[in-house]
Amino acid sequence: MRPTRSWFILILLLGVALSQPGCQGRSVGELLWPDLHDAYFQLTKSWSRSGVVRDGLETETRVVALLESTTWRKAYVERYSEVFELTADERRKMLDDQLHAADEYTDFVVAVASTYSDDARLTHRLTQWRLLLRQSPDQTVQPLEIRHLDVHPSQLQAFYPYHHPWQRYYKVRFPKTGGPIELLFTGPAGGFSLMWEESD
């Protein structure tokens, strides 16, 4: 297909999209890159950190970790309430549960993608990877819980802006710790640390 014709078709399709009732009043940028104009997604990204481990030329493991801060939890409850149209009582209970968890624990949502699917698994057993929370230069803490998030991909896409179908998602829970927070991801192939200067 000629480039001129491709651009014509793209402009035509964009024009059709903009003419739809649900798209009127929204800019072209909002339609093409909705994540850039979504306050919740931007907040989620601001509380997320990422790292990569490369083992040779063909194996790569990428990790994105979201710190579930109090600020993020409140925004998550708002977004969840909108998506699933929670009642006022349901929303209040969910917010209470989230704030209680924030007082008691340091929680992360960790997304792992790897060249080989088995390398994207996180467990308490010391196999491929280990997650630790550094509390001081010579003291680390192991997770209280590592739980696979078995939710529908549409939910992952709705709540986590970096979602793609090759990731495995986990909830990782540690004892409560104040900032700065350093999460260690380590294993035989290498490792890295992810830092949050504050946890609110």
N, C-alpha and C positions, 0 to 999 in steps of 0.2 A: 504494500500500500504506500502511495506517495506521501511524503511528510505534510504537504499542503492539505491533502485530503484528510489526513489524520487529525490535524488541528481543526479543520472545519467540523468534523464529526464530534470532537471533544467540546468545542464551543456550542454546537447544537445541543448536545446532551446536557451541558451545563445550563443552557437557556431553558430547556424543558424542566430541569430540576428546580430552577429558581422560580418557575411559574407555578409550581405546586403549592397548594395552600399552606402546608406545614413548613415550607421553606421561605415564604415571604417574610420580609423584615429581617432576614439573616444575611450577613455579608458572604461573599464568595469564600473568604478565608475561613469563616465559621463552618461552611459546608465542606470544604476540602480538608481542613485540619481542625476538627472539633475539639481535640484534646487541648490545643493551645488556648482555647477560649472557655474552658470549663474550670471553674474555680476549685471544684473538688479534686479533679485530676491534677491540677497544678499543686495543690496542697499535698496530695499523695506523693507526687514526685519529690517535693521538697523534704519529705520525711523518709525518702528511699535512698539507698546507696547500692552501688554495684561493683562487682569485681570479676576477674576472669583468671582461670588457671589453664595454661597451655602445657601439654605433655607431648613434646615432639612437634612434628609438622602437621599431624592429622587429628589430634585429639584436643578438644577444647571444652571447658566447662564454664558456663556463665551463671552468675548468681546475682539476683536482685533481692535485697532485704529491706522491708518496710518496718520501721519502728512504730508500734502502735501507741503513739503519744496520746495524752489526754485531748489535745487539740484535734488530732486526727480522728480519734474515736468519736468525738462529738459530730464531726463532719460526716463520718461514716454512718452514724445513726440517722442523720438528716437525709443522706442519699438513699439509704436502705428504706427509710420510711416513705420517701417519694416513689421509689421503684415499686414497692409492694403495697403502697397505700395502707400503711399501718394505722390503726386507730390511735387516739391520744393515749389510751391506757397501754397499748402494746408498745408505743414509742417510748413512753415513760419507763416502762419496765426494762426495755432494751438499753436505754441510756443509763439507768441505775446499774444494770449488770456490767456495762462497759466501764463505768467510772469506778465501780468496786474492783474490777480486774486491774485497772490502771493503778489503784492504790496498793494492790497486793503483789503484782507481778511486773516484770519487764517482758513484753511479748513482741514477737516479730512474725510477719508473714514473709516466708522465704520462698522465692521462685528459682528453680534450678533447671537449666537446660544443658545438655551435653551431647557431644558427637555420638556417644553410645548411651542408650537409655538407662542401662544399669548404673552408669556413672552419675546419674541425676537423682539417685536415691539417698535419702537421709534417714539414718536410724541411730539408736543409742549404741549399737554395736560398732566397734572400731574396725570398719571394713575400708571403704573408700574415702570417706570424709568424716571430719569431726568438727562440731560447732562448740565454741567456748565463749564465755563472756569474761573479759579481763577486768578485774576489780582493782588491781595494783600491778606494778611491774613484775612482781613475783607471785601473784595469786590469780587464778582463773576459776571460773565456776562452770559446772556442767549443766545442761538443760534439765529442768524438771520434767519436761514433756516435749516430744517431737511427734507431731500428729499430721498425717497426710490429709490435706483438705480435699475431700471427695465431694466436690460441688460441680454443678453443671457449668460447662464453658461459658455460657451466656452470663452467668453471675460473675465469673472471673473477669470477663471483658467489661462488665458494667462497673466493677469496683476497683480494678487494678489497671491503670493505663498502659503498663508495659506488657500486658498479657499477649502471649502467642501460643499456639497449640502444642509446641514442643516442650513446654515447661511443665515441671511437676511442682505443685504448691504444698507448702507445709506451714503449720502453726508451730512456732518454737517458743517455749515458755521458760523463763529464768526467774529466780528470786528477784524481788524488787531491788533496783540499784539506781542511784542518782547519776546525773551527768558529770563529766563526759562519759559516753558509753562507747565501748570498743568491742565489736563482735569479731571473733576469729573464725576463719574458715580454713581448715588445714587438712592435709592428707599426704600420702606418699608422692603424689604428683606435684605438690607444691601448695601454696596457700596465700592468703592476704588478710588484711584487717579492714574493717569498715568502721568509720568513726561518726558519732553524733556528738556535737559539742554540748548540747543540752537536750533534756528529755521532757521538759515542762511538767 
